[in-house]
Every structure is written in C-alpha cells, then in structure tokens.
Amino acid sequence: MRLLKHYTKAPEVLTLCEILYQLGYNIKISDSFTLEVDAAVKDFQSKNSLVVDGIVGVKTWAVLLEKDERPVNQTDKFLKESDLVNFADEYNLELAAVKAVNEIESSGKGFLINNKPKILFEGHVFWNELKKRGVDPNSYYNSNSQNVLYPKWTKVYYQGGVKEYDRLSEAISLNNSPNFKEAALSSASWGSFQIMGYHAKNLGYSDVHHFVSQMELNEGAHLKAFGKFLEKNNCLVHLRNKNWAGFAKLYNGAGYRENKYDEKLAKAYAKYSQN
C-alpha cells in the first residue's frame, strides 16, 4: 500500500479513513489526509505499540489491515480489465475514456470495505423526491433533519464512505413509510459510476428497489447501468469525442464546473491514454 501522511490526497486515503472509522474513529471519510485523520492515525499507532509519527507506512498498514474486517470474498465484486475492454468495444469508446469516468466518479472503487456499494446521499434531491410523492418537505425540515433534507445543493453535510449509509438511514427514519424509503433510495448516487437512484425506471429497472438490488451485486452490474445511462442521456457522443465539458454537464449536471469534473476527467483521460 502507498505511504500516506498529513496533506496526502489520494484514493488510498479513503480506504484508510474507512478502516479507521470501522475501528471506532469518528472521522470524515474522504481522500484527504486531514489533521483529523492525522490525530486518529497517531492515536491508533499509540494504542498498537507503533512509532507515533502519523505516517501510514508498511508497518502501520500491516496492523490496520490485520484489524480490518472486510469480507474475504469482496474481490469477486470487482471489475476486471477485460470487463472495461469489452464495454469500450461494445459502445465504440476509447478504453482510456471509460477508465477516466470510472476513476473520477468513485476513485475506481464501487464498493466500500463493508461490502456495500459506494453511495453519496443528496439532501436536496431528497427534498424534490418527497415533493414528487406529494409530501411537503417543509414539514420535516428542522435542525434535526437538515443534514439529510435541504432545499438547495450543498456539500457541507457529506460524510463520505460508510457514513453516507448513516445519512441514508436517517432520511428513511424521518417517517419510516414506503414513500420515504423510496424517495431516500432515489436520492443517493450508487456504485462505481455514481448513478442516481431516481434514474431507475428510465434505465429499465422495475423500480428503485430493483435498481439498488442490482447495485449490491457487483461492479459488473454498475457497468451495465452506466451503459444504459450513456444511451438514455445522449452522453456517448461527448465521451467518444472527449468533449469533457459536454459530458460532465449531462452526467453531473449544470454544477459540474464548481467541482471541476471536466478538468478532472481530462486529466484522468490523459493519464490512461499514455498507458
């Protein structure tokens, strides 16, 4: 595993944060090695008779992975190189372009270490999904729910990794009715390609529950959903032409510039196209 330390920003930091969270450290799960992560690492090192330097090298990784309780069969869920090659051929896409989207949407990782598909819960989407179902979200909007229910997009309440399931559960528990559960599942993006649940029926799934059950299978199911999304939303032409701004606008919405999705995709594509 890669050596990590304060200020490191890398996909491996996500795995580090997930393991630390499982071990009882209530930290935000992201790809950034923050001061909060640094403090957790030093505490872990102190409690496990390691050198307390905040650097996650070979020895610290070894102890972390020894304590990691991830399911042993998790690798059965992962995409293989041949899966991406076949997908690129099927849709007449450059393999480097497919790999670029896979990396940027989920750091090339569709499942968390607890064997659940990666999700990101969007409280502003939940607001709209409730309205679609005849529920007034204002009736549930208060200081106790504002981290999962709000009228406009914000990333302030993102927790990352397995903690996004806590937010999903919290949203469902606001009412515990079928309508709320359906709305909540529709308000999360799922898997390797982070496709929103509310796209389920448009992509050919019977409902959002069917979609989620498929996302729980493996990354191959994520790839199939990605293909369906590209076709249904006219994304293929932009991906074939490497028009990253055009693709990002269709795939991530009008706010893609704020997160620099187009720039990140172009950079990832450049990396993979050199291989």
C-alpha positions, 0 to 999 in steps of 0.5 A: 500500500502507498505511504500516506501522511498529513496533506496526502490526497489520494484514493488510498486515503479513503480506504484508510479513513474507512478502516479507521472509522470501522475501528471506532474513529469518528472521522470524515471519510474522504481522500484527504489526509486531514489533521483529523485523520492525522490525530486518529492515525497517531492515536491508533499507532499509540494504542498498537505499540507503533512509532507515533509519527502519523505516517501510514507506512508498511508497518502501520498498514500491516496492523490496520489491515490485520484489524480490518474486517472486510469480507474475504470474498469482496474481490469477486465484486470487482471489475476486471480489465477485460470487463472495461475492454469489452464495454469500450468495444461494445459502445465504440469508446476509447478504453482510456475514456471509460477508465477516466469516468470510472476513476473520477466518479468513485476513485475506481472503487464501487464498493466500500470495505463493508461490502456495500456499494459506494453511495453519496446521499443528496439532501436536496434531491431528497427534498424534490423526491418527497415533493414528487410523492406529494409530501411537503418537505417543509414539514420535516425540515428542522435542525434535526433533519437538515443534514439529510433534507435541504432545499438547495445543493450543498456539500457541507453535510457529506460524510463520505464512505460508510457514513453516507449509509448513516445519512441514508438511514436517517432520511428513511427514519424521518417517517419510516413509510414506503414513500420515504424509503423510496424517495431516500433510495432515489436520492443517493448516487450508487456504485462505481459510476455514481448513478442516481437512484431516481434514474431507475425506471428510465434505465429499465429497472422495475423500480428503485428497489430493483435498481439498488438490488442490482447495485449490491451485486457487483461492479459488473452490474454498475457497468451495465447501468452506466451503459444504459445511462450513456444511451438514455442521456445522449452522453456517448457522443461527448465521451467518444469525442472527449468533449469533457465539458459536454459530458460532465454537464449531462452526467453531473449536471449544470454544477459540474464546473464548481467541482471541476469534473471536466478538468478532472476527467481530462486529466484522468483521460490523459493519464490512461491514454499514455498507458 
